Structure formats: structure tokens, C-alpha cells
Amino acid sequence: MLATLWVGIESKAVALQDKPKDKDSGKPVPVVYTPGGDVKPPKVIHYVEPAFPNTSKTAFIEGVVKLKTTVTTEGLPIDVEVTKGLNTEEDKNAIEAVTQWRFQPGTKAGEAVYVRVGIEIAFHLI
């Protein structure tokens, strides 16, 4: 298995503010940035390999699952979603693995911030 953390290249940081307050708690929703300019991407510090199901091995299924996730100021991945899937089983295994990853948080002007990044998980037979 091979995983790659990729980040969109932006000419400057963009704050994504879809919802100003959480609908359940009413608390302010943190601003989520994309890497670029003075926003530095998070770095993986703990990586978990996704499971490669035997059914996929016997069917010779290989490919890449692309995910997007927001990394919190605590280095936790949240809101993990598939942006380009392979199949249901590999997609699910990729999400389960990434939710166990831990990151050094992304920063803006030296302060930890929420950062939205892309991740590619490659499933290859060896």
C-alpha cells in the first residue's frame, strides 16, 4: 500500500466558512484553510495502512482512492470523504485507515489552524 498526502496549490490561503455556527451546539465553527501562502500543510506523524481485502486480491483489483479531510488544531482528521473512489470496500478501508492517522497540525503565521487537505491511498498487489 502506498499513501500520499497532497495539497492543493493556491496563490494565497483561502478561508472556507460554509457555516458560521454549528447547528446543534450553536458554537462558532472554526475557520478551515487550504495550504498556500502563510498557511502550511499538516504533516503525517502516525500512519495506519489500510486493509487490502482478500476479495480484491483474488479479483486483481488495484488503484487509487482519493480522499479529502480536515486536520484539526489537535492533529486529528475529521470530515473524511472520498473524492474519487475505487470500490466500496477499498473506499471504506481507506477512510477507516485515515481516521486513525495523526498529524502535526497545519499552521497559519505560526499558529495551529484547521487545514483541508487531500490524501491518495494506492492499493497495489505485490
N, C-alpha and C positions, 0 to 999 in steps of 0.2 A: 504494500500500500504506500502511496505517496500523497502527501498533503502539502498544499501550497497556500500561504496567506498572501492574498493580492489586495492591492488597494487602488481605488480609482485615482487617477491623476487629475488634480484640479489646479487651476491657476491660483486660487485662494480658497480658504476654508469657507464652507457653507453650513450654516446652522439650519437643521431641519426641525421645524416646530409645527408638527401636524396638529397637536392638541395641547393647548396651554395648561389645562388642568386634567388630572386623572378623573374619569367619570365616576369611579367608585369611592375614592378617598377624598377627592377634591383638592389633593395636594398638587403643587406645581410639578409638571413633568420636566425632567432635565432636558436641556438642550443637547441634541445629538449632532456631532460634527462629522465631516468627512475629512480624510487626511489631505493635507496640502497647505502650503503657506506656513503659518506658525503652528499648525495642528500636526503633531507627529503621530504616526500609527501605533497601535499597541503591538507588543512583541509576545510571542508564544513562550511561556516558561514551563508549561506542563502539557504534554501531548498524549492523547489516547488514540491508539489505532482503531479504526472501525472494523467490525467483524465482517468477514467475507464469507457469506453463506455457502454451504456445500452445493446447494442447488445452482448457484451462479457458477461455481467452479465446474460442475459437470455439464452445464449448458454453455461453457466457454464465454461467459458474459464479462466484458471488460469495458471500461470507460471512465468518465469523469462526472462527479456530482458537484455542481457549483452552488454554494450557499452564501447567504448574507447574514451577518449577525451584528448586533450592537455590543460592544465591550464596555462594561460599566467602569466607574472610577475604582471599584474594588477588583477589577480584572476578571469579572465573570461575564461569559457570553449570555446574552438574552435575546429574545425575539429572533431565534434562528429560523431561517426559511430557505427552502430550495428555490433557486432561480433558474436552474437548468438541471433536471433530473436524469437519472439513468433508468431506474425502475423502482417500484415501490419498496422492495426490500433493501436495495443499496441506499436509496434516499433516506429511509428510516435509520439505517445503521450509521450513515454519515451524520445525521442530526444527533443521534444518541452519543456518538463519539465527541462531536464538537461541544456539546453541552457540558462535557467533563473537562474540557480544556481550561487552562488558566493562563492569564495574560499579565504582563506588566502593562498597566493602563496607558492609553494614548494620552498625550498632553497638549495643552494649548498654553503658550507662554510659560511653560514650566509647571503648570498645574494640571492634575489629572482631570480628564473630561470623558464623557461618553463619546465613543467613536464608532461609526458604522463602517464595517469592512467586509470584503468578500473573501471566501475561502474555497479552494478547489481540493476535492478529495478524489484521488485517482485509484480506481480498482483495476489491478492488473494481475494476471496469472503469472506465476513464476515457474 
